Amino acid sequence: MDTLLQQLKKRRLDLGLKQNDMMLRVGVSRQQYQRLESKGNPRLDTLQLIAKGLNSEVVLIPKEKLGAVLAVLERSVNEEQEAGSEGISSGQRDPSNSVNKKSLFDDPWQDLLGDDS
């Protein structure tokens, strides 16, 4: 698993953003953001601000649930890739397959703990 700083960089690149773009998104200069990505040790409030600018959330995951979380995320990525290869957008999926459940993109934590809520 990538370090937190590697994950921040990957997310920024996945969104097609440059380090300079972070100034407009969260008010962090390119130099500050570059330093944070390369060797930073951000404060929690800075990390939350940057996560928000990257359309992300900072989440604490118990180690005993990490495997389940990673499996759910991997499954959702695979489903999205399969839908894309079939020319189906996430909003056009067959509703009979979901049995009135939200998609994993709407609620990535659904059924994670095994409760029916």
MARBA-733199 format. One line per field, with one value per atom (N, C-alpha, C): atom name; x, z, y. Coordinates in steps of 0.05 Angstrom, whole numbers. Layout:
// residues N
atomo	[CA|...]
u	[X|...]
w	[Z|...]
v	[Y|...]
// end
This chain:
// residues 117
atomo	[N|CA|C|N|CA|C|N|CA|C|N|CA|C|N|CA|C|N|CA|C|N|CA|C|N|CA|C|N|CA|C|N|CA|C|N|CA|C|N|CA|C|N|CA|C|N|CA|C|N|CA|C|N|CA|C|N|CA|C|N|CA|C|N|CA|C|N|CA|C|N|CA|C|N|CA|C|N|CA|C|N|CA|C|N|CA|C|N|CA|C|N|CA|C|N|CA|C|N|CA|C|N|CA|C|N|CA|C|N|CA|C|N|CA|C|N|CA|C|N|CA|C|N|CA|C|N|CA|C|N|CA|C|N|CA|C|N|CA|C|N|CA|C|N|CA|C|N|CA|C|N|CA|C|N|CA|C|N|CA|C|N|CA|C|N|CA|C|N|CA|C|N|CA|C|N|CA|C|N|CA|C|N|CA|C|N|CA|C|N|CA|C|N|CA|C|N|CA|C|N|CA|C|N|CA|C|N|CA|C|N|CA|C|N|CA|C|N|CA|C|N|CA|C|N|CA|C|N|CA|C|N|CA|C|N|CA|C|N|CA|C|N|CA|C|N|CA|C|N|CA|C|N|CA|C|N|CA|C|N|CA|C|N|CA|C|N|CA|C|N|CA|C|N|CA|C|N|CA|C|N|CA|C|N|CA|C|N|CA|C|N|CA|C|N|CA|C|N|CA|C|N|CA|C|N|CA|C|N|CA|C|N|CA|C|N|CA|C|N|CA|C|N|CA|C|N|CA|C|N|CA|C|N|CA|C|N|CA|C|N|CA|C|N|CA|C|N|CA|C|N|CA|C|N|CA|C|N|CA|C|N|CA|C|N|CA|C|N|CA|C|N|CA|C|N|CA|C|N|CA|C|N|CA|C|N|CA|C|N|CA|C|N|CA|C|N|CA|C|N|CA|C|N|CA|C|N|CA|C]
u	[17|0|18|10|25|24|45|45|23|16|-4|4|30|39|37|44|41|12|-6|-34|-44|-35|-43|-34|-9|1|-15|-19|-34|-62|-75|-102|-102|-83|-80|-76|-59|-54|-78|-92|-117|-138|-138|-157|-147|-122|-111|-102|-95|-87|-57|-47|-19|-16|9|13|4|8|0|-30|-46|-75|-85|-68|-76|-79|-66|-69|-98|-109|-136|-156|-150|-169|-169|-145|-144|-127|-116|-100|-72|-61|-34|-17|5|22|35|44|56|80|96|120|112|92|83|73|57|45|67|86|108|124|129|144|128|102|85|85|82|81|107|130|156|166|162|173|157|133|117|109|101|90|67|45|24|9|0|-18|-45|-60|-86|-104|-106|-123|-114|-88|-77|-84|-81|-87|-117|-134|-163|-170|-156|-160|-152|-129|-119|-137|-146|-164|-189|-200|-224|-218|-195|-188|-184|-179|-176|-202|-224|-250|-247|-234|-229|-236|-234|-238|-215|-209|-189|-205|-199|-214|-195|-202|-187|-200|-184|-194|-181|-196|-184|-169|-146|-130|-145|-162|-177|-198|-204|-224|-210|-184|-170|-173|-170|-173|-200|-221|-248|-252|-241|-244|-229|-205|-190|-205|-217|-232|-256|-270|-293|-284|-263|-253|-244|-230|-221|-244|-264|-288|-302|-304|-318|-303|-276|-260|-264|-264|-268|-296|-316|-343|-345|-332|-332|-317|-295|-280|-297|-310|-327|-350|-362|-384|-374|-350|-338|-332|-322|-316|-340|-363|-388|-403|-392|-405|-428|-428|-450|-439|-452|-443|-456|-444|-454|-484|-494|-522|-540|-529|-546|-545|-535|-534|-561|-564|-589|-597|-620|-628|-636|-642|-649|-625|-600|-576|-571|-581|-574|-594|-617|-638|-641|-646|-652|-629|-604|-581|-568|-556|-540|-515|-504|-479|-456|-434|-411|-400|-404|-394|-412|-438|-455|-450|-445|-441|-421|-394|-373|-372|-385|-384|-407|-425|-448|-440|-453|-450|-422|-405|-377|-376|-392|-391|-411|-425|-443|-471|-476|-502|-520|-546|-566|-576|-564|-575|-568]
w	[0|0|0|-16|-18|8|12|35|31|51|49|29|29|11|-18|-23|-49|-58|-39|-46|-53|-39|-46|-75|-81|-108|-129|-124|-143|-147|-126|-128|-144|-139|-154|-184|-190|-218|-231|-216|-226|-233|-218|-224|-246|-255|-277|-267|-241|-230|-228|-230|-226|-197|-187|-160|-158|-179|-180|-176|-185|-183|-154|-136|-108|-95|-105|-94|-98|-121|-126|-111|-107|-94|-64|-52|-23|-11|-28|-18|-9|-19|-13|-38|-34|-57|-69|-94|-107|-91|-81|-66|-40|-26|-2|-8|-29|-36|-46|-61|-71|-47|-28|-4|12|14|28|14|-13|-28|-27|-26|-28|-1|20|46|69|64|84|108|128|152|160|144|148|174|184|207|198|217|210|196|205|191|163|158|131|114|125|110|103|121|115|93|94|74|46|45|20|10|27|19|7|20|9|-19|-23|-49|-70|-61|-79|-80|-71|-71|-57|-34|-18|11|26|55|69|93|110|128|128|143|158|183|200|197|188|184|203|220|238|221|231|217|210|229|224|202|194|172|146|147|124|100|103|81|68|85|74|59|69|56|29|28|3|-17|-7|-25|-37|-21|-31|-52|-46|-65|-91|-89|-113|-130|-116|-129|-144|-131|-144|-168|-167|-190|-212|-206|-227|-240|-224|-234|-253|-245|-261|-287|-286|-311|-329|-318|-334|-347|-331|-342|-364|-361|-381|-406|-404|-427|-442|-428|-441|-452|-447|-456|-439|-414|-396|-375|-372|-350|-324|-302|-276|-272|-285|-282|-299|-317|-335|-329|-306|-300|-296|-299|-296|-267|-260|-233|-220|-236|-225|-212|-220|-207|-180|-175|-150|-127|-134|-114|-95|-107|-92|-73|-79|-63|-77|-61|-73|-85|-105|-116|-96|-100|-82|-83|-105|-107|-90|-87|-70|-41|-35|-7|-7|-6|-8|17|38|63|67|47|50|56|74|82|91|96|104|131|149|176|180|158|159|171|177|187|163|168|146|144|158|158|133]
v	[-24|0|25|44|69|85|101|119|140|154|175|197|204|225|215|189|178|177|171|171|199|219|246|253|247|253|237|212|195|207|215|226|252|269|294|288|270|263|250|233|220|241|263|285|304|299|315|343|344|370|372|397|402|413|413|423|452|467|495|499|479|480|479|469|466|494|514|541|551|546|554|537|512|494|496|500|500|522|540|562|555|533|524|530|545|551|526|529|506|496|515|507|492|502|489|461|459|433|414|424|407|396|413|404|383|387|368|341|341|316|301|315|302|292|308|299|311|318|332|315|329|318|337|335|355|353|375|375|364|354|341|361|386|405|411|411|415|391|367|342|342|349|350|370|393|414|404|391|381|358|341|319|331|352|365|376|388|399|377|353|330|313|324|310|283|283|259|264|243|244|230|240|227|208|182|162|145|139|121|94|74|47|28|14|-6|-27|-35|-55|-80|-89|-114|-111|-86|-82|-73|-68|-58|-76|-102|-121|-119|-117|-115|-89|-67|-41|-42|-52|-54|-72|-94|-112|-97|-82|-67|-46|-32|-12|-25|-47|-61|-71|-82|-92|-69|-46|-23|-13|-13|-5|-25|-51|-71|-69|-64|-61|-36|-15|10|5|-9|-16|-33|-53|-71|-56|-38|-22|-4|8|25|10|-15|-30|-40|-40|-48|-23|1|25|33|25|31|50|73|91|82|91|82|89|109|116|99|82|67|37|30|1|-10|-36|-50|-49|-36|-34|-60|-81|-107|-120|-112|-123|-112|-87|-74|-80|-91|-97|-73|-49|-25|-17|-24|-15|8|25|47|34|48|39|43|29|32|60|74|101|120|114|129|123|97|88|66|74|53|36|43|28|9|7|-10|-39|-51|-79|-86|-66|-71|-85|-77|-89|-112|-118|-141|-135|-109|-102|-96|-98|-94|-65|-47|-20|-5]
// end
